[in-house]
Amino acid sequence: MAKDLTRRQLLAGTAASLVGLAAAKAGAAEPEPVKPKHSGRLRVGVIGCGGKGWSGMELAAEHGDIMALADVDMEARTKGMVQHPRAAAFLDYRDMIAAMADDLDCVVISTPDHHHAPAAALSMKAGLHCYCEKPLTRTIWEARQLARIAREKKVATQMGNQSTASTNMRKVAALIKQGELGAAKEVYLWTDRAAGWWKQGVPRPAPGVCPKTLDFDLWLGPRPERPYAEGYHPFAWRGFWDFGTGSLGDMGCHIFNMPYMALDLRDPLTVEAQTSGHNEETFPEWSIVTYEFGARKGRGPVRLQWHDGGKKPSPSLAPGFEYGGNGVIVVCEKATIYSPNEGNTEFHIVGGGTMPDIKVDESPGHMAEFMIAAAGGKPAVSNFPNYSGPLTETVLLGNLAIWATGRKIEWDARNMKVKGTSEFDALIRPAYRGRYGV
């Protein structure tokens, strides 16, 4: 989309393509369009400028003006300042929101997982529309709170599970949802994380010397104090229980996406995991997590099995295909659907055949959906209350089973409790250090 599009042009140019996607309308009523603060280009604040934050910032800059940015790493912050010299720069996103909330329309958040909920909650409470990378939060309670705050503040929201904008994924999800392939019975998902990407199943690293460019206390933020060590910043934090969500949390919001959209896979009844074992410091080297979903809104019970760390489902489920590092299989009565990657753009019928065609509403692009919503247009499909909040809860529930390796978790979704025990309460709802909260 051209960089000089106004809010009026954004809405006029894409309104026809953003009629609600039936396959995604499940659970809570769809959020209403928001009331814009002003006419003209959107004013964007960026929280986290490095890694995925850089690409998010540049995509946002195609639709609005980057007016503020925050990062605890001076190198990432400086790079952002050079690219967007008009933007006010901050070390602490709390200071950015306090100083700039009245001058911004929305924020794009791309921090480590443990900052997602505090940064998003603070932004939405200040009246800012909020785009947050996946997984939406580090814990289940935080996901539900962000959905609640988004409803109450009536702000536009979106999680960064980019394949939600895939036309092919929307088509396959709609085919399954409408019963064109018969009732869905089983779902199999897998990823090659963490091996080769970051370490899991390892002890806490020895203390080291913090780079002068990093404010590690601010990087720790709401999590308990610990000394700096090699292996946390800027990427491998994903494998630590205190900061990340492991292979399941990191990749689940991508790989669950199509079957979640098709089958409304929220509020499982039970979850159980086999793992390589873990030390309560880092996630296990591998895990296999089994979810059991009860009947819901016209579909029957569904069993879902997740594999990571190199584990994969049986080749007999999709003969003729060689499984890659990531994939999706949905077993229906009339056909089995196979997708060879986490991008949710390519799908095949096992055994051959042509996928039935179906008309769905096409997305103008994932970031464009959010920006249109922030400009007063139709809510993005992956908004917090209706889609990405419940999706994140489902994904993260598997981490409770991983913690409880070998024990079956019975889930009370209404009360966000594991039935019969308080053992998991601190994993469901975190405590916060210092001036952080949700």
N, C-alpha and C positions, 0 to 999 in steps of 0.2 A: 504494500500500500504506500502511496506517495507520502513523503515526509511532511508535506505542507497541507495535508487534509485538515479541514476544520471539523469541529464536532458535528455540525449540520451535515457535512458531506459524508462523514463516517456513518451516520445514522441513515441517511438517504440511500447511500450506496449499498448497504448490506442488510437492510431491514427485511427484505424479501427472503433472504437465505437463512434467516435466523428464527423461523417459525419453530416452535418447540419440538424437540425430538421425542417422539412417543416412547421410544425404548428407554429413555433416561428418566421419564417422569414416574417416580416411585416414591412412596413414603410421604414426607411433608409436602405441603403445597409449595409450588414453585415461587421463589421470591419475586416480588413486584419490581418493575423497573425503578431505578433510583431517580431522584431529582437532582439535576446537575447544579453545581455551585455557580457556574457562570458559563457564558458562551466562549467559544474559542478553543485553542489547543489545550489538552490536558497537561497538568503540571504534576510531574512524577518525582517521588523520592525513592531512592534505591538503598536498600539495607543489605549489604554484602556485595562487594564489587569484583571479587575474584572467582575463578572457575566458572561454575554455572551462573554466578551472579553477573559475570561480564556479558555472557550471551543474553541473559534476561534484560540487562540494562540496554544493550544495543537494539534488541527487539522493541522494547518499550519506547526507545528514542525514535522509532519509525512512526509512532502514533502520538507522541507528546513531547514535551520539553523536560529534560532532566534538570530539576531545579535544586535538588539536594541529594547528597550521598553520604553513607556512613560505612566505615569498615574499621575493625580493630587492628588491621595490618596496614602499616604505612605504605608499603609497596603497592598493594591493591588499591588503596585509597588514592594514592598519587596518580596511578595510571588512570583511574576514573576521572580525576580532576583535569588531567591533560586532555582527555577525550571530550570532557564536558566542562569547559572553563567557566561557564556561567553558574555552575552548581555550587551551592554552599557545601562545604565538606565538614564532616564530624567524625570523631573517634567513636562516640557512643550514640547508638540509635535513639536512646531515650532523650538525649539532648537534642537530637535532630527533630524528633516529634514535638518536644516542648517548644522549640524555637520556630518551627516551620509549619506546624499543622494548618494554620490559617492560610498559608501560601501554597498549599499542595492540594491536589485532588485525590491522589492515590499513591500507594507504595508497592514496590516489587521486592520481595524478601527472598534472599538466597543465602542464608546463613547455615551453619551446622544445625542439625535437627533440634538440639536442646534449646536453641533460641527461637525456633519457629513460633511457638505459642506465645511467649512473652512479647515478641515483636509484633505479631499479628494482632493480639488482643489490645495492646497499647495503641496501635494505629487505628483500629476500628473504633475504639472508644473515643478517639479524637475526631471521628467522623470521616476517616479516610477509607477509600475503597482499597481492597487488599488482594494482591496476587502473592501466593506463597508457594515455594517449591515443594515437591513431594519428599517424604511423606508429610502430610499437613502438620503433624505433630509427632513428638516422641512418645506420648502416652495416650491411652484411650480417653481418659477424663478431659485432657486438653482438647482433643478433637471435638468432643461434644460441647465443650465450652465455647470454642470458636464458632461452631454452628449456631449456638444460642446468641452469642454477641452479634453475629452478622444479621440474624433476624431482628434482634432488638434495635440495632443501630440503623437498619435498613441501608446497608452499604453493599456495593457490588463486590463479589468475591470470586476467586478461582484458584484452584491448586494446579501446580505445574505437572500434571500428567498429560503430556502434549498429544498423545495418540487419541485422546478423547475427540480431537478435531478430525480424525481420519474418517473419510467417507466410507472406505472399505470396512472399517471396524463397525461403524454405525449400521451398515447394511447387514453384516453378519449377525450383529446383536439383535437387530429387528427381526430377521428371519427366525432366529431361535426363539425370541420372545413371543412371536406370533404363532409359533407352533408349526411353521412350515417344514421343519426337519423332525417333527415328532417331539415327544417329551424328552427333556434333557435329564440324564441320570447321573453322570459322573463328569468331573472336571479334573484335569491334570495340568499342573504348571511347574516350570522349572527355570532355574537360572544358574549361570556359571560362577556367580559371586559366591564367596568372597575370593577364592583362590585366584591369584594372579592380579587382583585388583587392590585388595588390602588384606591385612592379617586378621584372622580370628582364631580362637583357641590358644591364645598366647597370654602370658602373665602381664601385669602392669610393667611398663618399661622403667628403667632406672632414670632418676632425675638427671636433667641435662641443663645446659646453658641456653636460656631463652634468647632468641634473636632480638636485637635492639629495635627492630621494626615492628615487633608484635607486643601488644598489651595483653599478656596472658591472663591477667585477672579478669579483664573485660571479656576475653574469649571464653573463660570458664563461666562467666555470667551467673546463671541461677544454680549451677551445679556445685557440689561441695568442693572446697579448696583442696588443691593438690599441687605439687611442684611440676613445673614444665618438664616435658620429656620429648625426645624425638619420637615421631610416630602419631602425634595427635593432629597437629596443624600442618598442612592445609587440607588433607584428604582422608587419612587413615582413621580419623575419629569415628567413622562409620561402624567400625567393629567393636566399639566400646559401649557397654550398657549405659554408662553415665552420659554419653554424648550422642550416640547414634541409635539405629534400630536394626543393625545387622543386615544380612543379605535379604531377609524377608521384608523388612521395612523399607530398605533402599529400593528394591526392584518390584516389590509387590504391587504398589499403586500403578505401575505400568502393566505388569503381566496379569494381574487380576482384572484389568479394566474391561476387556470385552465380555467375559462371562459375568462380571458384576453388572454391566449395563444390560445384558440379555436376561439375567435371571434374578436380579435384585438380591444379590447375595449379602444380606445384612443379618445381624443378630443370630449367629450360629448357635445351635443347641449345645454342642460339645466340640472340643478341640483337644487333640492329643499329638504328642511329638516323640519321634525317635531322633536322637542326636549322637554326635561323637562325644558328648559331655562338655560341660563348660565350668569355668572357675569363678563365675559370678563377676568377673572383670571384663572379659570379652565374650562375644557370642561364639558358639561352637563352630568347628571347622565345617561341619555339614549338618543338615537337618532334613527330616521328612515330617511334615505336619499334615494331619488329617482333620478336616472340618466336616461336621455333619450339620446340614441345614434342614429345618423342618419345612413342610409345605407352606407356601406363601402366595397369596393373591393369584390363584389359578394354576400355579405350577406345583408339581409334586416335590417330595424330598430330594435333595441333591447332596452327593458326597464329593468333596473336593480334596485333592491331595497336592501339597506343595513340596518341591524338592530343591535343595540348593547345595552349594559346595561340591558340585560334580555329580551328585546323585540325579538320576533321571528315571522316568516311568518306564514300564515294560515296552520294548520295541513292538510287541504284538498289538499294541493299541493303534499303531499307525504303520502297518507294513508297507514297504516301498519308500519310506522316508528315513533319512539318516538324521537323527536329532542333532541340532546345533547346541550352542551354549545356552540359549533361552528358547522357550516355546510354550505353546498352549494347545491342549487337546480338550474338546468338548464332545462327549459321547451322547448322542441323541438316539431315539428309537429308529429313525429312518436313515441317519447318516452320522458319520464322525467327522468333525471339523478339526483341521490341524493348521496351526500357525507356526512358522519356523523362527520367529524372533520376538523380541519384546516391543517392537514398534507397532504392532497391531495394524499393519497395512497389507499384509499378504496372508491369504487363507486358501486352504485346499480341502476338497472332499476326499477323504481316504478311500482308496479303491477306484478313484477316477470319477468323472462327471463334472458337469458345469454348475456352478453356484447359481441358484435362482436369482434373478435380478429383482430389485425392490427399490422404490424411490424413498429417499430419506432427505432431510434437510442438510445441505452441505455447509460446512463451516468456512468462514472467511480466513481461518487461521487461528491457532490457539491463543496467541497474545492479542490478536485482533478481537476475538470474542470478549476478552476481559475489558479491553479498552472501549469497545462499544457499550458494554454494560456500565462501565464507569462514566460514560458520556450520557447516560440516561436511556440506553437501549435495552434490548432484551437481555435477561440474565444469562451468563455463560453456563453451558451444560455442567461443567465441573465446579459449580458453586459450592461453598462450604455447607450450607444447611441441607441441601437436597441431594447432594451427590458425593462430594469428596470427603465431607466429614464422616458419614456412615461408611464409606469405602475404607477410609483410614482406620476406623474402629475395627472393621473386620480383619484387615491385614495385621494390625498390631495385636489382636487377640491371639494370633499364632505365637507371638513372642512370650505370652504367659505360659503357653504349653511348652515352649522351648525351655523356659526357666524350670518348669516342673517335669522335665524329661521323664517320660515313661508313665506319667499319671494323666488320667483323663480329666480335663477341665469341663465342668458343667457351668454354663454361663447364664447369669441373670442379667439380661440386657437392660431392662427397665431400671434396675438399681445399680448397674455397673459393678457387679460383684461376682466373684467366683463362689458358687453355692457351697455353703458349709464350712467356709474358712475365711479368715482375714489375712492369710499368709501373703496374698498378692496385692494387698491394698496399696502399698507404697509403689508398686510397679504400675498400678492403674492410675493413681493420682499422686503426682510428685510433690515433694517439698521444695521450696525455693530459697536460695541464699540471697541475703541482702535485699535490695530494693526491687527485686523482680517478682512478677506475679502474673496471674491471668484473671 
